[in-house]
Every structure is written in C-alpha cells, then in structure tokens.
Amino acid sequence: NAGVTQTPKFRVLKTGQSMTLLCAQDMNHEYMYWYRQDPGMGLRLIHYSVGEGTTAKGEVPDGYNVSRLKKQNFLLGLESAAPSQTSVYFCASRSALAGFYEQYFGPGTRLTVT
Amino acid sequence: EDQVTQSPEALRLQEGESSSLNCSYTVSGLRGLFWYRQDPGKGPEFLFTLYSAGEEKEKERLKATLTKKESFLHITAPKPEDSATYLCAVQVPLIKAAGNKLTFGGGTRVLVKP
C-alpha cells in the first residue's frame, strides 16, 4: 500500500515550457486535490476532484489545468510555465465516507521555473 | 474570509521540556480541525482530527484539544524526533461548489534539542 505517490520529485523548467505532474493513489479515494506550498503562504488549493471525470477550481487555479480520467490518478498541467509557478506541489486524497475527512498527502514535487 | 493563525512561528525546546502550540481560527461552518506534521522535504503527515469543542485526541507525546475559537497541540516531554513543522487546518464548505476544502495555517516549526 503506497498511499499517495507523485511523479516527478524534482523538475526545472524554462519560462513558457509545459509539463504534467502525476498523482496516483491506491486507497480507492473519491476526492483528490492539488496544492502548492510557498514560504510564508502556507498550503493553497489549486484544483480538486470529487470523483472520476470531475474537476473544479480551488483558490489559485490560474495557469493550471487538471484531469481525472481514472479514479486513482489526478494530473496537474502547466501549459506555459512562469517563474511565479516555482513552488512545491502536493497532491492529496481522501475518502468520501462520512467521518473520514482527513486528507492524505503525497511526498511533493519541487518545481523551479527559470 | 476564513483565517487560520498559528503561533508561535518557531519553537526551540530542550528534550523533555513540554510546551503547547496554538491554532486560532475564524471560519464559517467549521467541519473539522486537523493537525499535520511535516518533515523537511516531505508531505504533511496526518495526526489528528477534532470535530467539536471539548474534544481531545492523543498520540504518543502529542495531545490535541479544541475550543470554539482555537486548538492546542500539547507536546509532552518532547524528544529530538518530534522536531518538525506542525500544521493546523480547518475544513470549511467550498463557496459556489460542492464539497469542502482545507484552509491551512502557516505552521509552527519545532526544534527539540537533546
């Protein structure tokens, strides 16, 4: 049981390049989330999904797109990277069952945009 | 606007010196308060969920309590391995969408010296 995994662990992009971050969970969770963590800003929600085939915007969605084609995977895309997107990105998932609201986080992807 | 404030920002303790971390919040429609531990370079690790004032949860040297306006994380007789950043988060309903979101505080960095 690996929990939540993220690929890649590190990435350096040049301004304007694109990339996709992959999140996978093996806990059969319905809900999945993408956050970014920046010094002094805490963790902020980018996009989330309440089930396969659904996505929705969080607090800071601009410049990102997501897809949830399979229940276990949640992809975060950057179409044209900007230096402001330099951050550590975390994926999380949680059960939809009542009383199990805690989110479980992946190890993170450290992205630098130059 | 939902706000979560953690204090102090940093805490240096001697091994065995007990202390408390504070998480104060002003939110609409609290649906749970969560404590996480985050080690450098890793994702947040779930510790506790608290749902109602007066509730307490314990795990080894950690004890979390909840009132109507704040939560405390008590560390009793800490050891160096308790050194980490402790994050507090509140679950609130999403505006204009189904589901809930976590709003995080800025964290408290704890260093326990032997």
Interface residues (C-beta under 8 A of the other chain):
Chain A: V4 Y31 Y33 G40 G42 L43 R44 L45 Y48 V50 A56 K57 G58 E59 F90 A92 Y101 E102 Q103 Y104 F105 G106 P107 G108
Chain B: R31 G32 F34 Y36 G41 K42 G43 P44 E45 F46 T49 L87 A89 Q91 L94 A97 A98 G99 N100 K101 L102 F104 G105 G106 G107
